[in-house]
């Protein structure tokens, strides 16, 4: 693998973060279409993992949020991920929150974002997934689903079921995102009453879809790193009660303790990167204790090295996902993480 990212990072970090994101993906897409990207990156490392009835080519995946609309699936697959999670998608297209809405905190290897589920809508995303070569060749693609900002919280389950019905034919697995801090009151869905209502609706809808398509596709839940132990114990019980297949821990944090004195450290939104590593690992550890291997945990949050991956696995995760680490370390991080799991 030719690691040119250290040379490119100063240029990218001189740009607005969201503009740098778009620029980077435009270049990756061009390289992939020309057949040059795989030559620069090299062959993906194959470390097969079986989980929830899914065959992953390696245990390191892309976290939701980096490719919200499935516009860059083939380029991302060429970077060597074992699986990709696309989204969050909502029933209707929405612009998300006003810009600027993404901020780098390089002193902390961190980002703060308040994107707000900006996406083209679930139907557009599904069509892009269908057109991707990675999907057509059997690559593992998870679809991460949420609710529209205009949908009342008491009606949230309707939006999730709409998305579940739409993505079910193409998704390898489906993740219900109830933990973003950037859609007003969304995290209230992690409370007992609303979470029970949502999981019950998804359980029944998934059962009907399994009967319709003749295949039961795994359903995951993504939670926040800011929950108390009692909340985690309750969530673990509900995951088991409603036959959720895995839990993704964790999303971004609303805590600002490690970064409050840094430039942009008090911007509204979710904090990701190195400062969330210990919070995420603590959440994984508690979930592992409560779940006792009855369902697997996918660890995400603060991974910037192979050692960070090993900490996630030691805490109880079976797979991991990357996002912010890619911004700071580049594609080589993927192979470093896979190699660390040998």
Secondary structure, DSSP 8 states (H G I E B T S, - for coil): ----HHHHHHHHHTS-HHHHHHHHHHHHHHHHHTT-HHHHH-S-----EEETTEEESSSEEE-TTSSSSSSSHHHHHHTT-SEEEEEEE-SS-B--S-S--EEEEGGGTEEEE---S-BS-HHHHHHHHHH-HHHHTT--EEEEE---TTS-GGGHHHHHHHHHHHHTTT-SEEEEE---TTSTTGGGGGSHHHHHHHHHHHHHHHHHHHHHHT---EEEEEE-S---HHHHHHHHHHHHHTT--EEEE---B---TTTTTSTTTT-SSEEEEGGGHHHHHHHHHHHHHHHTTSSEEEEES---SHHHHHHHHHHT-SEEEESHHHHHH-THHHHHHHHHT-
